[in-house]
Amino acid sequence: MMAQRSLGAAGSGRDRSDKQGSARRIEVDPERIVKWVNGFVERHGPLHSHAGELTWSSAHRSVALTAADGATAVLEPFVPGGPTGSGGPDEPNGPGGTGGPSGAGELDGLAAWASPPVDIALILVRRGGYGVGLGQGPELISHKVGTRYVQSRTAAGGWSQHRFARRRDNQADALVVSVIEHARRVVLASPAGALVVGGDKSLVRDVLADPRLARLVRLPRRELFDLPDPKLVVLKQALRRGRAVRILLCEPHVRLAEP
């Protein structure tokens, strides 16, 4: 399991808040999603499922699970559907089917639904550094990281301010050109099924505006603009987070018995 963040109380009143607990977002490796859901059931009891309520297919971007004690988990994979499925279109838990994940066998369809594309392109760029790479499954098979100075904004006014602004723009343009060239060499070397981007939004936008990267723009995309300066370890982190199943988890508060 990866990072988690509390979102505060799920309800508006104290009684509702005590019943529903607080919501937090977590990220789980897709290879562990069946184990995670089984653990969710062990902690909170059997899942409530009704015919047609739970589905996992490429047409559904999320799956909501509700346990016996009221705990809920909304699962959102990178690209719904996965590269393969364990069931056919007419099977209850295969792509396009419906059913509740109440047993290990039934969770096989959910695992396939949550599987990300095998090949994932990565482009991270911030003022001062960049990282591009190509992931195959959980492994980063090729990459290029580097640094390039881009001057920060200055408080000076008048002519100096314009001069510094021009210099900063020129440096940012040079950074974008460099990232585009590395992306063409590293990322476009093999076909990718999805794209992960991160860093500075405006710089990422400028990189993807290059028509030579149009193939990447059309891919499903996950944005990670909260990443720090791109380094190799950050690039690997981006691949892991890009592949992860995002979960909005809401668990009832555990209330201690009064003496």
C-alpha positions as CSV (number, residue, x, y, z in Angstrom):
1,M,0.0,0.0,0.0
2,M,1.2,3.5,-0.8
3,A,0.5,7.0,0.5
4,Q,-2.8,7.8,2.2
5,R,-4.5,11.1,3.1
6,S,-7.3,11.8,5.5
7,L,-10.2,13.8,4.0
8,G,-12.0,14.5,7.3
9,A,-15.4,13.4,8.5
10,A,-17.7,11.9,5.9
11,G,-20.9,13.2,7.4
12,S,-22.1,16.6,8.3
13,G,-23.2,15.9,11.9
14,R,-21.5,14.2,14.8
15,D,-23.8,11.2,14.8
16,R,-23.4,10.7,11.1
17,S,-19.6,11.2,11.4
18,D,-19.3,8.6,14.2
19,K,-21.2,6.1,12.0
20,Q,-19.4,6.7,8.8
21,G,-16.0,7.5,10.0
22,S,-13.4,9.6,8.1
23,A,-12.5,9.2,4.4
24,R,-9.0,8.8,3.2
25,R,-7.4,8.2,-0.2
26,I,-4.9,5.4,-0.6
27,E,-3.1,3.8,-3.6
28,V,-2.6,0.1,-3.9
29,D,-0.4,-1.8,-6.4
30,P,-2.7,-3.5,-8.9
31,E,-1.0,-6.9,-8.2
32,R,-2.2,-6.6,-4.6
33,I,-5.8,-5.5,-5.2
34,V,-7.4,-8.9,-4.6
35,K,-5.4,-9.3,-1.3
36,W,-6.5,-5.8,-0.3
37,V,-10.2,-6.4,-0.9
38,N,-10.0,-9.7,1.0
39,G,-8.4,-7.8,3.9
40,F,-11.2,-5.2,3.6
41,V,-13.8,-8.1,4.0
42,E,-11.9,-9.6,6.9
43,R,-11.9,-6.2,8.8
44,H,-15.4,-5.1,8.0
45,G,-17.5,-8.2,7.2
46,P,-19.1,-9.6,4.0
47,L,-19.8,-7.2,1.1
48,H,-23.3,-6.2,0.3
49,S,-24.0,-6.8,-3.3
50,H,-27.2,-6.7,-5.4
51,A,-27.6,-7.9,-8.9
52,G,-26.3,-5.2,-11.3
53,E,-24.9,-3.0,-8.5
54,L,-21.3,-4.0,-8.9
55,T,-19.7,-4.2,-12.3
56,W,-16.2,-4.2,-13.7
57,S,-15.7,-3.6,-17.3
58,S,-14.0,-1.0,-19.5
59,A,-17.3,1.0,-19.4
60,H,-17.0,1.5,-15.6
61,R,-14.3,3.7,-14.3
62,S,-14.9,2.8,-10.6
63,V,-16.3,0.0,-8.4
64,A,-18.0,0.8,-5.1
65,L,-17.8,-1.8,-2.3
66,T,-19.9,-1.7,0.9
67,A,-19.2,-4.0,3.8
68,A,-21.5,-5.3,6.5
69,D,-20.4,-2.7,9.1
70,G,-21.0,0.2,6.7
71,A,-17.4,0.7,5.5
72,T,-17.1,1.7,1.9
73,A,-14.3,1.6,-0.6
74,V,-14.5,3.1,-4.1
75,L,-11.8,1.6,-6.4
76,E,-10.6,3.5,-9.4
77,P,-7.9,1.9,-11.7
78,F,-5.7,3.8,-14.1
79,V,-7.5,2.3,-17.2
80,P,-10.6,0.2,-16.5
81,G,-10.7,-3.2,-18.2
82,G,-7.1,-4.2,-18.0
83,P,-5.0,-5.9,-20.7
84,T,-6.8,-9.3,-20.2
85,G,-9.9,-10.6,-18.4
86,S,-10.6,-13.9,-16.6
87,G,-14.1,-14.1,-18.0
88,G,-15.8,-13.6,-21.2
89,P,-18.4,-10.9,-22.0
90,D,-21.3,-13.1,-20.9
91,E,-19.7,-14.4,-17.7
92,P,-21.0,-12.8,-14.4
93,N,-17.7,-11.2,-13.4
94,G,-15.9,-10.9,-16.7
95,P,-15.7,-7.7,-18.7
96,G,-19.2,-6.4,-19.3
97,G,-20.7,-8.6,-16.6
98,T,-22.1,-7.9,-13.1
99,G,-21.8,-9.4,-9.7
100,G,-20.5,-8.9,-6.2
101,P,-16.9,-9.8,-5.2
102,S,-17.8,-12.0,-2.3
103,G,-15.3,-14.8,-2.9
104,A,-11.7,-15.2,-4.1
105,G,-12.8,-16.7,-7.4
106,E,-15.2,-13.9,-8.1
107,L,-12.4,-11.4,-7.4
108,D,-10.4,-12.7,-10.4
109,G,-12.5,-10.5,-12.7
110,L,-11.9,-7.5,-10.5
111,A,-8.2,-8.1,-10.7
112,A,-8.2,-8.1,-14.5
113,W,-10.4,-4.9,-14.5
114,A,-7.9,-3.2,-12.2
115,S,-4.8,-4.2,-14.2
116,P,-3.2,-1.2,-15.9
117,P,-1.7,-1.2,-19.5
118,V,1.6,-3.1,-19.6
119,D,3.6,-0.3,-21.2
120,I,3.4,3.1,-19.7
121,A,5.1,6.3,-20.8
122,L,6.3,8.8,-18.2
123,I,7.1,12.5,-18.6
124,L,8.1,14.6,-15.6
125,V,9.3,18.1,-15.9
126,R,9.9,20.9,-13.4
127,R,12.0,24.1,-13.6
128,G,15.4,22.7,-12.9
129,G,14.9,19.1,-13.8
130,Y,13.2,16.4,-15.9
131,G,12.7,12.7,-16.2
132,V,11.3,10.6,-19.0
133,G,10.9,6.9,-19.1
134,L,9.1,3.8,-20.3
135,G,7.7,1.3,-17.9
136,Q,6.9,-2.3,-18.6
137,G,4.7,-3.7,-15.9
138,P,6.2,-2.5,-12.6
139,E,9.7,-2.2,-14.0
140,L,11.2,0.9,-15.5
141,I,13.0,-0.4,-18.6
142,S,14.4,2.8,-20.1
143,H,14.8,6.3,-18.8
144,K,16.6,9.6,-19.0
145,V,16.8,12.1,-16.1
146,G,18.7,15.4,-16.0
147,T,18.9,18.9,-14.7
148,R,18.6,22.2,-16.5
149,Y,18.6,25.6,-14.7
150,V,15.5,27.9,-15.1
151,Q,15.8,31.2,-13.3
152,S,13.1,31.9,-10.7
153,R,11.0,35.0,-10.7
154,T,12.6,38.2,-9.5
155,A,11.1,41.1,-7.5
156,A,13.1,43.6,-9.4
157,G,11.0,46.1,-11.5
158,G,11.4,48.1,-14.7
159,W,14.0,47.1,-17.3
160,S,15.6,44.5,-15.1
161,Q,12.4,42.7,-14.6
162,H,11.8,42.4,-18.4
163,R,15.4,41.3,-18.9
164,F,15.1,38.6,-16.2
165,A,11.7,37.5,-17.6
166,R,13.1,37.1,-21.1
167,R,16.0,35.1,-19.8
168,R,13.7,32.9,-17.7
169,D,11.4,32.3,-20.8
170,N,14.4,31.4,-22.9
171,Q,15.6,28.9,-20.3
172,A,12.2,27.4,-20.0
173,D,11.9,27.0,-23.8
174,A,15.3,25.3,-23.9
175,L,14.1,22.9,-21.1
176,V,11.0,22.1,-23.1
177,V,12.9,21.4,-26.2
178,S,15.3,19.1,-24.4
179,V,12.5,17.1,-22.8
180,I,10.7,16.7,-26.1
181,E,13.8,15.3,-27.7
182,H,14.4,12.9,-24.9
183,A,10.8,11.8,-25.0
184,R,11.0,11.1,-28.7
185,R,14.1,9.0,-28.2
186,V,13.1,7.1,-25.0
187,V,9.3,7.2,-24.7
188,L,8.4,6.8,-28.4
189,A,10.9,3.9,-28.9
190,S,8.0,1.5,-28.0
191,P,4.3,1.8,-28.2
192,A,2.7,2.7,-24.9
193,G,-0.8,2.1,-23.6
194,A,-1.0,5.0,-21.2
195,L,0.8,8.2,-20.1
196,V,1.8,9.5,-16.7
197,V,2.8,13.1,-16.4
198,G,4.0,15.2,-13.5
199,G,5.8,18.4,-12.4
200,D,5.0,21.8,-13.6
201,K,1.6,21.9,-15.4
202,S,2.6,24.6,-17.8
203,L,5.8,22.9,-18.8
204,V,4.1,19.6,-19.2
205,R,1.5,21.3,-21.4
206,D,4.2,22.9,-23.6
207,V,6.0,19.5,-24.0
208,L,2.8,17.7,-25.1
209,A,1.9,20.6,-27.5
210,D,4.7,19.4,-29.8
211,P,3.0,17.6,-32.7
212,R,5.7,14.9,-32.8
213,L,4.3,13.7,-29.4
214,A,0.7,13.6,-30.6
215,R,0.6,9.8,-30.2
216,L,1.1,10.3,-26.4
217,V,-1.5,13.0,-26.1
218,R,-4.2,10.5,-27.3
219,L,-3.3,8.0,-24.5
220,P,-5.2,7.6,-21.2
221,R,-3.4,9.9,-18.8
222,R,-2.8,10.1,-15.1
223,E,-1.4,13.4,-13.6
224,L,0.9,13.5,-10.6
225,F,1.6,17.2,-10.1
226,D,2.5,16.7,-6.5
227,L,5.8,15.0,-7.2
228,P,9.1,16.6,-6.2
229,D,12.0,17.4,-8.6
230,P,12.4,14.6,-11.0
231,K,15.2,12.1,-10.2
232,L,15.5,8.4,-10.9
233,V,13.8,7.5,-7.7
234,V,11.0,9.9,-8.4
235,L,10.5,8.5,-11.8
236,K,10.2,5.0,-10.3
237,Q,7.7,6.4,-7.8
238,A,5.7,8.0,-10.6
239,L,5.5,4.6,-12.4
240,R,4.3,2.9,-9.3
241,R,1.7,5.6,-8.5
242,G,0.6,5.7,-12.1
243,R,-0.1,2.0,-12.1
244,A,-1.8,2.0,-8.7
245,V,-5.5,1.5,-8.0
246,R,-6.8,4.6,-6.3
247,I,-9.1,3.9,-3.4
248,L,-11.4,6.3,-1.5
249,L,-11.8,4.5,1.8
250,C,-14.4,5.3,4.5
251,E,-14.4,3.2,7.7
252,P,-16.7,3.6,10.7
253,H,-15.0,4.8,13.8
254,V,-14.1,2.1,16.3
255,R,-15.8,3.2,19.5
256,L,-14.5,1.8,22.8
257,A,-17.0,0.3,25.3
258,E,-17.6,2.5,28.3
259,P,-16.5,1.0,31.7
